């Protein structure tokens, strides 16, 4: 597994976990959970933007 493939998988898993945690936080009762959920969803958007630029920059490098 190349470093690019590992990085891609790691970022995708991070986006998934951050999204799930954000949804849980928003749906939970309490101010702290709501704030953590919102921050997590903002992080999800940030990591998605990062993933877009990462794929754009390294599209010429193979995944193997």
HUTAKA-V953115 format. One record per residue. N is the residue number from 1. SS is DSSP state (alpha for helix, beta for strand, coil for the rest). OMEGA is omega as a letter, one per 30 degrees, with the letter a starting at -180 (NA if undefined). D_LAST is the distance of its C-alpha to the last C-alpha in Angstrom with 2 decimals. Layout:
n=N ss=SS omega=OMEGA d_last=D_LAST
n=N ss=SS omega=OMEGA d_last=D_LAST
This chain:
n=1 ss=coil omega=a d_last=6.09
n=2 ss=coil omega=l d_last=5.59
n=3 ss=alpha omega=l d_last=8.95
n=4 ss=alpha omega=l d_last=8.41
n=5 ss=alpha omega=l d_last=7.31
n=6 ss=alpha omega=a d_last=10.20
n=7 ss=alpha omega=l d_last=12.41
n=8 ss=alpha omega=l d_last=12.07
n=9 ss=alpha omega=a d_last=12.97
n=10 ss=alpha omega=l d_last=15.61
n=11 ss=alpha omega=l d_last=17.19
n=12 ss=alpha omega=l d_last=17.38
n=13 ss=alpha omega=l d_last=19.04
n=14 ss=alpha omega=l d_last=21.27
n=15 ss=alpha omega=a d_last=22.35
n=16 ss=alpha omega=a d_last=23.19
n=17 ss=alpha omega=l d_last=25.18
n=18 ss=alpha omega=l d_last=26.92
n=19 ss=alpha omega=a d_last=27.94
n=20 ss=alpha omega=l d_last=29.31
n=21 ss=alpha omega=l d_last=31.17
n=22 ss=alpha omega=l d_last=32.55
n=23 ss=alpha omega=l d_last=33.89
n=24 ss=alpha omega=a d_last=35.44
n=25 ss=alpha omega=a d_last=37.02
n=26 ss=alpha omega=a d_last=38.51
n=27 ss=alpha omega=a d_last=39.92
n=28 ss=coil omega=l d_last=41.42
n=29 ss=coil omega=l d_last=44.93
n=30 ss=coil omega=a d_last=45.51
n=31 ss=alpha omega=a d_last=45.04
n=32 ss=alpha omega=l d_last=42.56
n=33 ss=alpha omega=l d_last=40.19
n=34 ss=alpha omega=l d_last=40.55
n=35 ss=alpha omega=l d_last=39.76
n=36 ss=alpha omega=l d_last=36.69
n=37 ss=alpha omega=l d_last=35.55
n=38 ss=alpha omega=l d_last=36.05
n=39 ss=alpha omega=l d_last=34.25
n=40 ss=alpha omega=l d_last=31.32
n=41 ss=alpha omega=l d_last=31.21
n=42 ss=alpha omega=l d_last=31.44
n=43 ss=alpha omega=l d_last=28.48
n=44 ss=alpha omega=l d_last=26.57
n=45 ss=alpha omega=l d_last=27.39
n=46 ss=alpha omega=l d_last=26.46
n=47 ss=alpha omega=l d_last=23.02
n=48 ss=alpha omega=l d_last=22.50
n=49 ss=alpha omega=l d_last=23.59
n=50 ss=alpha omega=l d_last=21.28
n=51 ss=alpha omega=l d_last=18.28
n=52 ss=alpha omega=a d_last=19.51
n=53 ss=alpha omega=l d_last=19.79
n=54 ss=alpha omega=a d_last=16.47
n=55 ss=alpha omega=l d_last=14.72
n=56 ss=alpha omega=a d_last=17.25
n=57 ss=alpha omega=a d_last=16.76
n=58 ss=coil omega=a d_last=12.99
n=59 ss=coil omega=a d_last=12.59
n=60 ss=coil omega=l d_last=12.09
n=61 ss=coil omega=a d_last=8.92
n=62 ss=coil omega=a d_last=5.65
n=63 ss=coil omega=a d_last=3.82
n=64 ss=coil omega=NA d_last=0.00
